[in-house]
Amino acid sequence: MEFYAKKAALEERKRPPRQSKDEMPPPPSLQGPPKKGHHMGDFIPQEELEKFMARCNDAAAQKATKEAAEKAKIQADNIGHKLLSKMGWREGEGLGSERRGRADPVMAGDVKKDHLGVGAVQPGEVTSEDDIYEQYKKRMMLGYRYRPNPLNNPRKSYY
């Protein structure tokens, strides 16, 4: 028995030292460039992601949104603009007799499309009051809309 123990010890000395798990290189599948599309956030198109970030409290994105709103504001040939001008309103002033009322237009354009009431908010719609965890959750909800559909099954709008 002692002979076998000595022979095993001799064989152990001949072997190269083992690497610890900390020193071992990663498997070949993980050594290449990372693959795209394994995270739900990777499926969001770039322009949709920019719109989403603009609604968050990202200062640069909010500036871009304000510039886009400035380009899209009503022109002097618009009927609403003409009606307000006849009542004494001038561009840049607030509404009301003391000119301290609302200066920006009311956004109620999605009421008919979604069959919701005025002021209703979609559950996946991000607001500037959301914390980072709520924003992340809503960004993943957005990614769920744009996920791949390899079997071309009909999709239901969940959010």
ABEGO torsion letter per residue (X at the ends): XAAAAAAAAAAAAABBBBBBAAABBBBAAAABBBBBGABAAAABBAAAAAAAAAABABAAAAAAAAAAAAAABBBAABAAAAAAAAAGBBBGBBBEAAGABBABBBBAAAAAAAGBBBGBBBAABBBAABBAAAAAAAAAAAAAAABBBAAGBBBBBAX
